[in-house]
Amino acid sequence: MQPYEKLKKAYSIQVAENQAFVQENFNIASKLVNDLTAFLALPTIAETPDMPSILQFLRPKPEGGFAPVTKLEEAVLSFPEGKFQFGLGLLLKADGKVPSKQIATFAYNCDRTGDQMTIFVLGQSFDLNFTTTDLLDFRPISIFVFEELLEGLNWRISDEVEKTRVGFDVTPVDAETA
């Protein structure tokens, strides 16, 4: 085999393996989102057609913060060193006549090395053995996210030390959409 042919073959293998890695990252992210959705018992459809989705996908921006995207595939960023990340926004709307809503935002940062995976979310790390996506159990992570969201919502402005690691975007809603 000629040297250039060897380079082409190596390149083809590299591209295929990188694409497989990125697809696995998406599969893991999908499973994390599906588990959280099931654990929180989130509605699968919006109450009204003009209401935003309860669960929003957020793409981390290089300069910080998030950019909303329509699909999870667009939110997941994969990095050459075996890491990937994505953000979620959870729409929290008050019951009754309280005319406001909040979007709770948080990110999953995942590090895959061989058969080990560490997931960082809201200041906590979770170490998992990774052989196949099907065997991953994300229930402890979903429980932790729920507890952190609840703790963040129990924080009050008058508290001396902010207790939450969740980002909350308080956005007023006019009376028609409340």
N, C-alpha and C positions, 0 to 999 in steps of 0.2 A: 504494500500500500504506500502510495506517495505521501510525502509530508503534508501537503495541503489537504489531501483526502482524510488524513488522520485528524487534522484540525477541524474539518467540517464534521466528522463523526463525533469528536469530543464536544463540539458546540451543540450538535443536535441532542446529545445525551444531557448536557447541562441544561438546555432549554426545557426539555421534557421533565427532568427532575425538579427544576425550579417551579414549573407550572404545577406539578403534583404537590409540592410543598405549599404553594399558595392556595391550592384547592383544599388541602387538609386544614389549613388555617381557617378558611371560610367554613368548612364543615364543623370545626370546633366552635367557632363563633356562633354558627347557627344553633348548635346544640346548647350553648350557654344561653342564648336568647330564648329558645324554645322552653328550656327548663325554667327560666325566670318567669316567662309568660304563664306557664302552667302553674307554678307555685303561687304566683300572685293572683291567679284566676282572672287574668286580664280579658276583657271582651275582645273578640276577634274582629268585630266591625264597630265602626263609629256609631254613636247614638243618632246622629243626623249626617246627611251627606256633606254639609259645610263644616262639620266639626273635625279638627285635626285628629290624626291617629293618636291613640293613647300611648303607644310606644314609638318613639322616634329614633331614627338612626343618625348618628353624628360622626362625621369624619374628623379626626384630629387635624388641626392646622399646624404647620411647622412653627409658626410664630406664637403658638399658644391658642387655647380655646378650641371651639368646634365649629364645623360647618354642617348644617342639616343636609341630609341626602335622602333620596326616596327608597333606596334598597340597601340591605345589609352589605351586599357585595361592594358597594361604593364606599361604605364606611370602614371596611377592614383594610388597614395598611400593613403590608408585610415588609420586613427589613432583611438585608442579606445575612445578618448575624443570627438569624433564627428567631427573631422576635416579631410579634405582630400586635396591633392594638386597634381598638375601635371604641366609640362612645355610644351611650344610650341616653335618651331623654324620656322621662316618664311624666306624662301630663297628669297633674293632680288638680281636680276641679272640686271646689267646695259644694256640698249639698245645700239645699235651701236657697235663701235669698242673698247669700254672700257673693257679690259680683266680682270674683277674682279667680285666678287660676295660678298654678305654679308648674314650672317644668323642673323636675329634679334631674340633674345631669351628673353622669359619672362615666368613668372609662375603665375598660379592661385592658391591661397590659400583660401580654403572654410571652413567655420565653421558653422555647423548645430546644433542648439539647439531647440528641440521641433519644433514649426512651424515657427521659425526664421532662416534665413540663411544670413551670411555675406560673401561676396566674395571680397577678396583683390587681386588687380592686379595693378602692376606698381605704387605702393604707394597710391592708392585710394581704399576706401572701398565702397561697394554697399550693402545696407541692403534690403533684400527681404523677403516677407512672403512666406513660403513654405508649401503648402498643397499637391500639386502634381506637378510633373515635367512638365506636359502638360501646366500648367498655368503660368510658369515662362517666363518673358520677358527679354531677355538678350541684346536687341538692344542697350540700353544706355551703356552697358559694351563694346560692339563691337565698338561703335562710339568712346568711350574713348580710347580703345586700338589703333584704327586707328590714332587718334589725337596725342597720345603719340609716336607712331612709326614715324609719320610725323615730330613731333617736334625733335625727336632724329636724324632724317636724315637731319634736317636743322642745326644741331650743326656742327660747324667747329673747327678744331684743334686750330685755333687762338683765339677762344672765351675764355674769362677769366674764366668763370664758366661753367662747363659742365651742359647742360640743360636736359640731357636724363637719364631716369631710365631703358632704354632698354639696354640689352647686345647686342653688335654687334661684330660678329666674322668676320673679314675681311680676306678672304682666296683668294690668287691669283689663277687664273685659266689659264692654258696654252692656247695658241691660238686655238688649235683644238677644245676645249670644250667651248670657249667663244661665 
